Amino acid sequence: MHWADKVAQDIIASNKFKPYWVDDMKTPSGFAHIGSMLGPVIHSAVYRALKDAQVDATLTYVFNDFDTADEFPAQFKELLTGNEGKVLKMVPSPDPAYENFADYIADDLKKSIEYLGFEARYISSWELYHQGKFDEVIKMALDNAEKIQDIYERISGSKKKESGWLPFQVICPNCGKLGTTKVFAWDGKEVSYKCEENLVTWAKGCGHEGKMSPFGGAGKLPWKVDWAAHWKVIGVTIEGAGKDHASAGGSYDIAMAICKEVFGYPEPYKLPYEFLLIGGHKMSSSKGVGLKAHDLVQILPASVARFLFINNDIKSQGNFDPNGTMAIPDLFDKYDEAWEAYDKQSLPSNGKNGDEKLGRTYVLSQIKEIPGKEKGFFAPRFRDIANYLSQGLSEKEVLEKMEKTKGGKIDESEMEILEERIKYAKVWLQDYAPNEYRFEMTEEVPEAAKKLSDEQKKYLTAVVKLFDNEVTADSLQIDLYELSKQMGLAPKDAFSAIYTVFIDKTHGPRAGMLLTNFGKEKVVERISNLSKLD
């Protein structure tokens, strides 16, 4: 049974989490890495599994845009310096098409997760606070400040009482910062606060102090209290979190206790999940570690990208390293294997033999409806397509190869997949394939070129003249071959000279394709530099 179905089954069997309201949350503080797509896909899978189990379910996604900006992505630091400490919704957008920084970043992630079929209704934390929907829980938190302090100490060992801490921060009416204010008193109607100059290391307060009502968006609860408050305000009954939050004594445990003991709301279903690593390293948006979510959209088709997250068990740490590896071809192969499992009708409903879990993974990986694939459908293998393209074959020639492999004509639905895979195979070959698949011009003329014979060097000099007229990959391939015959040089030696001088290899893709890809200017320059080796 697939992990999503196990979770759904557990939720329904417990009879404690009605109505079935699945939620996830993200702070839009910087361009999200692909690890940030894991949460949405996990919650989407659980939501779909609940629906498939014939129960009503809701899926929402909260953008915690009332959070404080403590640092900005490197490309925006110069532009946004001075806005540290402000609410993300109050920081100007780098793009004039958006009203603020939070909306700009949130929209970037929305596009990426919707590409993966994410079907949630979005909720703005800023709007909830300003609509007064948090007023009740704010009062409850301030009235029960000592109880919250005790929960922190009991669960995590954090001692809040000694610092006179109250679970709230206001937006300073003088400088507009939230992250620098400290609330130190509550009289049941207003809070007393001070915007402290050195409260945090990443922003400076202005020193202003005063009293104000905490309601209607004047300020917000701290993260762990805020998380629990969202559950009560929205009505969430199911919400997962990465293992950093879900470790013993972590924010998950604290929020759960506050939810039950302070807000009097039932604890949601706890769903911890492991990280997805990139090349064995944990990803971080602020440190620039990991592939960006909007980059994943460029290197994988939607269903295959979703499969990347759905296929891995949430209790197991995943690892995806596209750079210089076969990770992407391997992923396509596994996806095709899942389709075959589904195609063999190996799902639990029909009771037939087969890999039921893998077939179910395919179903949960689809973006919309499952493509209508007739029996005998031929899925062009990504790895084969990449191999042919790396050898310099044209798209037409790749099609011919695929039809030969199939033993018949590629039909319309198969052609759609072939064209898609050709598109992504080109991306993989250009940016992520191991060196043996990538044929890039060396920065300098290789030392191996010194060993070329005089006949090979004369041949290369003559190649320059072939560019006097417009050439295509196919026409140049023919001309290169004819030139070797005219000069009495074996084609093997002629093409070996080209590969040696341009890519420091003895073999490679079609020479005509290789040189036209490099372009006339680079080809002429490289051959003219041969004389510098003498």
N, C-alpha and C positions, 0 to 999 in steps of 0.2 A: 504493500500500500504506500502511495506517495505521502511524503511528510505533511503536505497541506491537507490531505484527506484525514490523516491521523489527528491533526490539530482540530479540524472541524468536528470530527467524531467525538473527541474529548470534550470540546466546548458544549456540544449539544447534549451529550450524555450527562454532564454535570448538572444541567438544568439550573445553573446559577447566573448565566450571563445574558439574560434576555432583557430588552430586545438586543439582537445581535448587531452591535454597532462597532465596526472595525475602524481604527484611526491610526494615523501616523503623523509625525511632526518633524519639521526641519527649520532651523534658523537660517535665513538667507543672508549670510555674512560674506560670502565669497563664492566664486564659481565652484560648483560641487564636483567632486571626483566621482568615479564610477561606483565607488563603494556606497555613495549616497543614493544610488539607484536600487541597492539591495533591499532596503527597508520598504520602499513603495512596492516592489515586485513581490516581496514576501507577503505583505498585507493584501495585495491584489489576489494572490494565489489563495490565501485563506478565505477571502471574500467570495471568490468563485467556487471554492470547495463547499462553502456553506450554502451557496445558491444551488449548487448541484445536488446537495443533500435535501433540497426542497424546503428550505426555511427562508424566511424574509431576512435580508441583511442590508446594512448600510455601510458605505465606505467613504470616509472623509480624510482630508490631508490638511493639517494646520501649518501655515507659514507663521512661525513665531517672530513676526516682524516688529514686535514691541521689545525685542532684545536690544542690548547695548552694543554699539560698535566699539570693539576694543583694538582692532587692527584691520587694515584693509589689504586686499591683494596687491602684490608688488606693482602691477601696472597702474594702479589707481592711487598709490600712496602720495605722490606729489600733488595730485589734483585734489585729494580729499583730506590732506593734512589740516588739523585743527578741528576736525569733526569727531575725533575720538571721544567717547563718553556720551555721545548723542544716541538717541534711538534710531535704529536703522531706517525707520519710516521718515525721519527728519533729516537724513543725510541726502544731499543733492545727488542726482543720478549722473553718471558719466555720459549717458546717452540722453539727449533732450527729448527723445520719444517717450521717456518714462518720467513720472512725477517725482520719484525718489529712488535711492539706491536699493532699498528692499524690493521694490516692484521690479526693478531692472534685473536683479539677481534671481528673484523668484520666477520670473518669466522664462529665463534661460533654463532653469531646472524643469519647469513645467513642460517645455517643448521636448526635453530629453526623455522624461518619464512617460509622457503621453505617446512618444514614439514606441515605447515598450508596451503600449496597451493599457497604461494606468488609467482607471476609470473613476477616480474619486471626485467628490465635490470639495472644492478648496474653501478653506476658512482662514480669515485673517485675524490673528490674535489682537492686533491693534484695533481693529473694528469691534471685536467683542468687548474690549475694555471701554472703548469710547461710546458704545451703545448702552453702557451701564450693566451689561450682563455679568460682569465680574464684581459688581458692588457688594453683593451678598457675601461672596467668598472672601473678599478683602476684609470686610468687617469681622467675619468669623476668624480669619487668620490673625488679625490684630487683637481681637478679644482673647484669643487662645495662644498668644505669643509664648508664654511660658511652657505650655504643653508642646508646642513646636520645637522649642529649645531642648526640651527633655527628649523628644523623639530623635533629634539630631545626635544628641550625646549618647543615647541608648543604642542607636543603630550603627553610627559611624565613629563615635568617640569625639565628635566635634563639639567643643564647648562654646556655645553662643552667649550664655548668661553673663560671663565675665566681661564681655565687651559691650554690654547694654544693647545688644542687637534686637531689632524688631524686624519682622518679615515683610518689609516694604521699602521701596525707594520711590521718590517723587522726581518729576522732571523740574529742574531748577527754573523758576520763572525769570531768573536774571540772565543765565548763560545758556539755557536750553539743554543742559546735560542731565542725564539720568545716572550714569555710572559713577558719578562723583558725590552723590548725595547720600546722607545717612539720616534715617528717621530715628529719633531717640525718645519720643513720647507720643502717647495716644490718649486722648481724653474722651473717646467714644464718638466724637464728631470730626475732629481735626487731628492731624499729625504735626508734630514739631520736627523740623529738619534743619540740616546745615549742609551746604555744598562745600565739602572739605577739599582743600587744595591738594593734599597728599594722601587721599583715601586709597587710590590705586596708582600703580606705576605708569600706566599707559594713557592717563588723561589728567589734566589739572582742573581742580574745582575753582570757583570764583570767590568763595568765602561767604556768600550770601546765606542768610538764615531767616526762618519765619515759620508760619503755621498755615496749613491749607487743608481742605477736604481731600481725602484720598480717592474719592470716587470719580466716575465718568471719564477715566483716562488720564487722571492727574499723575498717575504713577503705576508701578506694577509690582507684583509679587516676585520674590527671588525664584530662580529656576526650579528647584525641587518642589517648592510650594505651588508655584505656577503650573507645573505639570499636573499635579493632583487636582488643582482647581479647574483645569481644562476638562478633565474627565467628568467632573460634576456638572460644569456649565453646559457642556456639549451633550453629555449622556453617553459617554464612551464606555463600552463593556469589554473591549478586546484591544490591546495595544502591545506590540512587541518593541524590543529595544536591543541594541548591540550589546555584546558581553561586557563592554567597559561600563555601561550603565547598570547591567544586570548582575554584576559580581556582588558577593555578600557584603552588606553594609554600604552598597552604592546608592546612586540616586533613585534607582527603581524601588529599592526597599524603603527608602525614606519617603518617597512620594506615595507608595502604597499605604504606609502607616498613617501619613497625614490625611490621605483620602478617607480612610476609615475612621480614625480617631478624632480628627478635627472637623472635617466636612460632613461626616456621617453618611458617606456615599460608599457603596460596595466596591471592594477592590476589583479592578478589571482583570481579565484573564491574562496571566503573565506569560509572555512569549519571548524568551531570550534567544538570540541567534548569534552565530559566529561571524567574524569579519571575512571579507574578501580581500586578499592581499594582492599586491602587484609586484611580481618578481620577488615574492617572499617578504615584502615590506608593508607595514600598515600605512594606509593612505592618510594624507592630511591636506585639507584645502588650504589652510593658512601657511603651511610650509612648502606647498607646491609639489608634494609627493603623490604620484599616482596620475593615472590618465583621467582627464576631465570627462564629465558626463557627456558634454556636447561633442567630445571627440569620439566617443564610442559609437555615436550615431553615424559617424562618417566611415567607420571601418567594418561594421557588421549590419546585415539586414535585420529588421526589427524582430522577427520571430527567433532568429538565431541569437540575437543579443539577449532577449528575454530568457531563452533557454539556458544561457550562461548562468543566470541567477536561480532559475527554477530547478535545474538539474542537481545542484549541490544540496545535500542535506543541511538543514539549518544548524545542526549540532556539530557539523564538521567545518573546519576552516578551509575556505577555498583559496585558490591561487591562480591568477591569470597574468601571464607575462607575454604580451604579443611581440615584444621587441627582440628581433633576431632569433626567433624560435618558430616551431611548428605549431604553436598553441592555436592559432586561428584555423589552419587546415584540420587539426585534430578536433576542434570544436564543431566544425561543419560535419565531419565524419560521425561524431557522436549524435548530432542532431538528425542526420540521415538514418542512423541506426534507430533512433527513437521513432521516426516516421515509419520505418519498416515494422517496428513492433506494433504500432497503432494499425498499420495497414493489414497486418496479420490478424486483426481483431483480437488482440490479446488483452483487451480491457476486462475488468472484473465482471461487468454486466452480462457477458455472454458465456462465461465459464470455460473458455477455450484455453489451451496451453499457450504459453508465451511469456514474455517479460512484461507483466502487467504494469509495473511501476514506471518503466521506461515509456511505454505507450501512453500512460497517463501524463507523464512529463511533457510529451509532445502536445497533448491536448491543452494543458495549462500554459504552454509556451505560445500559443497562437494569439495573434493580436486581435483579430475579429473572429469570423466564423472559420471553421476548419476548411481549408481549400478543398474543392470538389475534385479529388484525384481518382480517376477511374482505375480499376484493377489493371495491373501491368504498367502503371505510371513509371516513367523513367526519370530519376533524379540525377542530373549531371553532377558528377563528383567534383567538388571544389578543388581538391588536390590535383586532379588530372587537368583541369582547366588552367590552374596556375602553372603547372609544368609545361603545358603547350605554349602558353603566353611567354614564359621565360625563355623558350626556345626561339621566340620571334615569330610564331605563327600568327596570322591575322585572325580576326574574329570569324571570318568566313571559314577559314581552315579549321578553327576550333569546332565550329558547327559540324563540319564534315567529319571530324574525328569522333564527335559525340554520336552522330548518326551511325557511324560504323560500329561504335561500341554498343549502341542500342540494338542495331540490326534492323533499322527502319527509320522512317522520317520522324524528326522531332515535331510533336504537335504543338498547338498554340500555348497550352498551359505549361508544357515543358520548356518551350522557348522563353517564356516569361522568367522562369527560374534560371535558365541558362544565361540570359542577358544580365540578370541581377548578379549572378555569380561571376561573370566576366568583369563586371564593374568593380566588385569588391576584391577580386583576385588581383586586379591592376593596382588597387590601393595597397594590398598586402605586399606585392612584389616591390613596389616603390618605397614603402616606408617601414615594413616590419619583417620581411623575409630574411632568413639566414644568408650569409654572404654567397653561398653557392647558388642561390636563386637570383641574386641581385647583381646586375652588371652595370656598375657606375664607372665613369671615367676617373682614372687616378689623378691626383693633384699634379703630379709631375710625370715626365716620361720615365717609365720603369727602367731599372738597371738592366733587366733582362733584354731590353731592346739592343743593347750593345752586341749581343750574340747573333743578331740577325745577319743573314748573308747580304752581300752587295745586291744580289738579284731581288731579294725581298725589299731592300731599301728603295731600289729603283721602282719596284712595283708600287710602293706606298706613295712615292713622289708622283707617279702617274695617276694615282687615285684622286689627287686634288683636282685634276682636269675634268674628272667626271662631274664635278659640282659646278662646272661652267654653265650648265643648263639645269632647269628645274628637274628634281628627281623625286621619286616616291620610293618607299621601302622595297617594293617589288621590282621596279625598274632598275634601282641601284644594285639589287642582288644579282640581276642578270648581267648588268654591265661589269660588276666586279669579277664575275666568273669569266666573261668573255675577255676581259683585260688580261687575266692570268694566262689564258690560252694564247693570246696574241704575243705575250712576252715570253712564252715557253716556260712558264713557272707552274709547277703542280698546284692545282687548286688548294690542296691541303696546306702547302707551304704558304700560299698567298693569304689564305684566311687566318692561318696561325699568326702571321705577321701583324695583321689587323688587331687580333685579340691581345697579342703581346704589348703592342704600343699603346692601346687605349685602355685596357682593363687589367693588364698584367696577368693574363691567363693564356693557356694554350688552346682553349676552346671557349665557346659561348653561344649565344643565340644567333639567329641569322644576321650576318654582317650588314646586310642592307638595312635591316630594321635598326640595328645598333647605331650605325652612323647617322641615319636620318633622325633618330631620337636625339643624338648629340647636337646635330645641326652643323651647317656648313662652316660657320665661323670657328667653332671649336675643333672641327676636324682639320681644317686648313692650318690652324695655329699649332695643333699637336704634331702634325707631320713636319711642319717647318722647323719645329724644335728638335727634331731628330739629330740635326747636325751638331747640336750642342753637346752630344754625347761623345763625339769623336775627339 
